[in-house]
């Protein structure tokens, strides 16, 4: 369908982004795609991620080809939802963002860092993605491209209200099916799911994880203070519960 509405969720890691992908996947009019630029990112940066070789073998590694498919490819549903990590947006021509509806999906960086540190002990700003999200926000605004800011903390306060407002901003109807899904693995999951998705596979809807209040390791306090600056710049623009 040439008139397909193409939505890019530009998320930080450890931010219920997979839950949001599952939410959109419940819509009969929507195809959900899990992190199509992940292999490109690993090829370009050589970052040491769990299951790196599996990811590289499972996806197209040329970011330009991935983007061409995203924005010009034919899909059999009127809405395509691309779950993306903001830090995957490296060494590509970002002018394609003029053809997509863009959601900058943020989370309190204290919770991101605490969660990320459970998987990888060494955490840096590039991993958190919040600085890249602020830069992306400025780029979208300066070019008058689509730009919606969504905060997972606000989403958890009132999922139905925030999702309704998000759908309004995307000019698609809200569907109550977005509020719930079956637990377990999903056909949308990337091959990396076994390393990252244990918690979300137990979920059936938007609910605060008991682990979200885990303390911040002291050695990561300075990273939190640095990243909080960008979060504080973005949060006033987010959809409110």
Phi, psi and omega in degrees: 000119184288337181264024180300135175274122186249114184253128174248120174267112180262094190257158162277161176287164176055049189222035180057020181291327177292321175300319179292324174298315178299322179301310180292330180293342179286344180285133180292339183266006191233137169257130179253135183235131187265111171044064184296340181263010185296311181296321176302313180301315181294323179295316184289318187264340186058029180298145182268090181250152175303135178069024185308311184294324177297318180297313182300327180277342188269345188226161168297131184265349180270108184303323180297320178291321178299313182294321178301318178293319181300312189266337183240349181293156179268136179232153184266011175232152185286345179230132173238129182250113178261110172282122185231151169261130184303322183287354174281350185276068183236143176051047174224159176279111186278004178296343178297341181294348174288344183255002182238157170269123192248126176247121174267113190254108188251164176210151175309119186297337176300319181286324177298310185296316180299320180288315182299323183294344176285337181259318179227124184290325179272115182235129179235170183303320180299330178289325186285325174084353187289323177295319178295326178293321178295318177296320178295318178302313180297318179299314181296316180296315183295333181259005182057038175270160176306135181203111177240133177256127180233133180247128184295331176297318177292320179300318181292332180294322184204079186304317184294318181293314183291320177294323176298314179294324177296314179297322177300316179295330179273357183056044170231153181288144173290142179234122182300339178299339181293345186278342186215153176208168178283146176288165177102181180295155182234154179296338180284341186301137170287169182295345181278000186304323184294340180269334192236341195254015185305314182292314184291335177291342177271351186274156174230008181179186181277111179216145179295130179281138178301335181281353186291344180259016179297146183294152177279126176302138185302324183291350179253008181298318182294324176296320178299313182298322179292317184284332180298329179303315182287322178299317180295334176285328186270325188301327179296340183268359187278157173297135184255147180289000000 
